[in-house]
Amino acid sequence: LDMPLEGYVTLFIVAACVIFVFVQLHPAKIFSDTTPAGGDMGAHVWAPAYLRDHLLTKGRFSGWTPDWYAGFPAFQFYMIIPSLAIALLSLVIPYGIAFKIVAVSGCVSLPFSAYFFGRMARLPFPAQPLLAVAATFFLFDRSFSIYGGNIPSTLAGEFAFSISLSFALLYLGVLARGL
């Protein structure tokens, strides 16, 4: 590859950040067919399975569920995209594994998304790889565990926040480039 030294340094740093985050999330546990738990995660395990087994079979993305006391409107208040990804992925791999892959996808992709934002905003070297490093530090911030975005929040059940944060950086990068 004909790439300047800065390109190799950037590639190494961004890849190292992504790999570091993935390794810290214990890949052996992610790819074991167990039920994810911790914080609100136990409650979130129910939704994609209900979507797959009851709603999608009827061609619906939302509906009333008789579960939990007198029932409630499923997918009226929670974003459906992560649950839909889990439901569809669980058609080809075991449900527990599909759930965990989607749940950690936001954390694993955040360093790349931060780099991408810097690249699309045409920030000079070394700002782009440093954004990936900063995103990695943010992921391991333990000062909060429920607001979303970092690893403790994600593993407590707020995985939609980490996924949306990763997509938000991608969007802001494209917006910056467009402007």
C-alpha positions in Angstrom: 0.0 0.0 0.0 1.2 3.4 -0.9 0.3 5.3 2.3 2.2 8.0 4.2 3.6 7.2 7.6 0.8 9.1 9.3 -1.7 6.8 7.6 0.0 3.7 9.1 0.2 5.3 12.5 -3.5 6.2 12.3 -4.4 2.7 11.1 -2.4 1.1 13.9 -3.9 3.3 16.6 -7.5 3.0 15.5 -7.2 -0.8 15.0 -5.5 -1.1 18.4 -8.3 0.8 20.1 -11.0 -1.3 18.5 -9.2 -4.6 19.3 -8.5 -3.4 22.9 -12.2 -2.7 23.5 -13.2 -6.0 22.0 -10.7 -8.0 24.0 -11.8 -6.2 27.2 -15.4 -7.3 26.6 -14.3 -11.0 26.8 -15.0 -12.4 23.3 -15.3 -16.0 24.7 -18.2 -14.8 26.8 -19.8 -12.9 23.9 -19.7 -16.0 21.7 -20.9 -18.4 24.4 -24.6 -19.2 24.2 -25.6 -17.8 27.5 -28.3 -15.4 28.6 -26.9 -11.8 29.1 -27.8 -10.3 32.5 -26.8 -7.4 34.7 -28.7 -4.2 35.5 -31.7 -3.9 33.2 -30.2 -6.4 30.6 -32.5 -9.2 31.9 -35.6 -7.2 30.9 -34.1 -6.3 27.5 -33.5 -9.9 26.6 -37.3 -10.4 26.4 -38.0 -7.8 23.7 -36.1 -9.1 20.6 -37.5 -12.6 21.2 -41.0 -11.3 21.5 -40.5 -9.3 18.3 -39.1 -12.3 16.5 -41.7 -14.9 17.8 -44.9 -12.8 17.9 -44.8 -9.5 16.1 -42.7 -10.2 13.0 -44.6 -13.4 12.2 -47.7 -11.2 11.9 -45.9 -8.6 9.8 -45.8 -6.1 12.6 -43.1 -4.1 14.4 -45.2 -3.1 17.4 -48.2 -4.4 19.3 -49.8 -5.2 22.6 -48.2 -7.9 24.7 -50.0 -9.6 27.5 -46.8 -10.0 29.5 -46.2 -8.2 32.8 -49.4 -7.6 34.7 -52.1 -6.4 32.3 -49.8 -6.0 29.4 -48.2 -3.1 27.6 -47.5 -1.7 24.1 -44.4 -3.4 22.9 -41.9 -1.1 21.0 -43.9 2.1 21.5 -41.3 3.6 23.8 -38.0 1.7 23.0 -36.1 1.9 19.7 -36.8 -1.1 17.6 -33.6 -1.2 15.5 -31.3 -3.0 18.0 -34.1 -5.5 18.8 -34.8 -6.0 15.1 -31.0 -6.6 14.5 -31.0 -9.1 17.3 -34.1 -10.9 16.1 -32.9 -11.2 12.6 -29.4 -12.3 13.6 -30.9 -14.9 15.9 -32.4 -16.6 12.9 -28.9 -17.7 11.9 -27.0 -17.9 15.2 -28.1 -18.7 18.8 -30.2 -16.0 20.4 -27.8 -15.3 23.3 -24.9 -14.8 21.0 -26.9 -12.6 18.6 -28.0 -10.5 21.6 -24.5 -10.0 22.9 -23.0 -9.2 19.5 -25.5 -6.4 18.9 -25.3 -5.2 22.5 -21.6 -4.6 22.3 -21.5 -3.4 18.7 -21.8 0.2 19.8 -18.8 0.0 22.2 -16.6 -1.9 19.7 -17.4 0.5 16.9 -17.1 3.8 18.9 -13.3 4.3 18.4 -13.7 3.9 14.6 -16.7 6.2 14.6 -14.7 8.9 16.4 -11.8 8.5 14.0 -14.3 8.7 11.1 -15.8 11.9 12.5 -12.3 13.4 12.6 -11.5 12.3 9.1 -14.7 13.6 7.6 -14.2 16.9 9.4 -10.7 17.0 7.9 -9.0 17.4 11.2 -5.2 17.4 10.9 -3.0 14.6 12.1 -2.8 13.5 14.9 -6.4 14.6 15.8 -8.1 11.7 14.0 -6.4 8.8 15.8 -6.5 10.8 19.1 -10.3 10.9 18.8 -10.3 7.1 18.7 -8.1 7.1 21.8 -10.4 9.6 23.5 -13.5 7.5 22.6 -11.7 4.4 24.1 -11.1 6.3 27.4 -14.7 7.4 27.4 -15.9 3.8 27.0 -14.0 2.8 30.2 -15.2 5.8 32.3 -16.7 4.3 35.4 -18.1 7.6 36.9 -21.6 6.7 35.6 -23.3 3.4 34.8 -26.8 4.3 33.6 -26.7 7.3 31.4 -25.5 5.3 28.4 -22.6 5.2 26.0 -19.9 3.8 28.1 -19.2 0.1 28.8 -20.8 0.0 32.3 -24.0 1.5 31.0 -24.0 -0.8 28.0 -23.5 -3.9 30.1 -26.3 -2.7 32.4 -28.7 -2.8 29.5 -28.4 0.6 27.9 -26.9 -0.8 24.7 -29.1 1.2 22.4 -27.4 4.3 23.7 -23.9 3.1 22.8 -25.1 2.0 19.3 -26.8 5.4 18.7 -23.7 7.3 20.0 -21.5 5.4 17.4 -24.0 6.3 14.7 -24.2 9.9 15.9 -20.5 10.3 15.3 -20.8 8.8 11.9 -23.6 11.2 11.1 -21.8 14.3 12.5 -18.8 13.3 10.3 -20.9 13.2 7.2 -22.6 16.4 8.2 -19.2 18.2 8.7 -18.0 17.0 5.3 -21.2 18.2 3.7 -20.9 21.6 5.3 
